Amino acid sequence: MADEPEWLQAKAPAVVTYRRRKRKPAFDEEKSDGSDGESDVLRPLAPCQSSKNAALPQPKRQRGGGGQYFLDFGQSDFSQSACKVCGLVYARGQENDTKVHEIFHRNFLRGIQFKGWRNERVAARFEDRSSRVIVVLPQDPAQHRTKVKEVATTMEKEMGLPPDWLLNTQYKVYLYVESKRVLGCAVAEAIDEAFVARVERDHCDKGKAASVKKEMVFGNIKFVREVQRKIKTSSSSSSADLNKSISYDNNTPVAAACGIRGLWVMHSFRRKGIASRLLDTIRDDFAFGSQIKLDKLAFSQPTGDGIAFASSYLDTDRLLIYT
């Protein structure tokens, strides 16, 4: 001590130490790095980047990304193709067209789904097939008109009619319902006059089924098989061929009471009497208190199959046509 300076002997230096306090972790925070929260090393902050030099966020890449590509080698059905079953023309590979085709194809084979309404206007019931015919008017609830619009859209696509052509007047729509499916539809309207047209007999015979019976005998048991072969006809006949089969008597209109603006039955349920039942119901229900006579029933823009059916239903080659 004698060798120390006088200022050090007078007052000993004070030693001050510092210790970092432990950080209190949050209640639900877990320590993923295994440390106890105490560190004597201060890590520098990352340098701040300006907004101009900052990297833009990269979009997340979806799994299975990438669109469907097709190679154009000059094939005829590259842009559009027609389904061999339902006949709908659509663009392959287009998501919207594919969905529309799936719905149309399913309805074409099975009928349009219909669960029923609480307040139905039933015009006729058929106990043999547990079916019924429902009438829908323009002033009915929106739910009823929405279903009618769906059916009318299917009819217009299959019959080649312009969109919104069937329901642009004061109409009565008759829906044939069976097994919670709409299998047929007829759109009727009130008219005052129509033109008389004569249909060639050979065109009337088109579409009729030729019945062929075959018998098989096994001992005392005999089996009879009846095969109906439809005479080939084209529902998409050209307007030129259709005009050749129809000849108008004169340009003077005659009186008419009811016009069939559209008549349609699901393709897989045709030749089962559905169209005839629809017309029978229209004749009994359209005019209150009276039945419409056959010679007062007119048709609008009939197709080849429509002409054949109308001639068979009326049992005459004299039709009333209106526009």
Sequence and secondary structure as in RCSB ss.txt:
>XXXX:A:sequence
MADEPEWLQAKAPAVVTYRRRKRKPAFDEEKSDGSDGESDVLRPLAPCQSSKNAALPQPKRQRGGGGQYFLDFGQ
SDFSQSACKVCGLVYARGQENDTKVHEIFHRNFLRGIQFKGWRNERVAARFEDRSSRVIVVLPQDPAQHRTKVKE
VATTMEKEMGLPPDWLLNTQYKVYLYVESKRVLGCAVAEAIDEAFVARVERDHCDKGKAASVKKEMVFGNIKFVR
EVQRKIKTSSSSSSADLNKSISYDNNTPVAAACGIRGLWVMHSFRRKGIASRLLDTIRDDFAFGSQIKLDKLAFS
QPTGDGIAFASSYLDTDRLLIYT
>XXXX:A:secstr
 TTS HHHHHS               TT   TT   S  S          TTTS        TT S      SS 
TTSS EE TTT  EE TT HHHHHHHHHHHHHHHH EE    SS  EEEEETTTTEEEEEE TTS HHHHHHHHH
HHHHHHHHHT  TT TTSSS EEEEEEETTEEEEEEEEEE SEEEEEEE HHHHHTT EEEEEEEEEETTEEEEE
EEEEE    TT  HHHHHHHEEES S  EE SEEEEEEEE GGG SSSHHHHHHHHHHHHSSTTS   GGGEEEE
S  HHHHHHHHHHHTSSEEEEE 
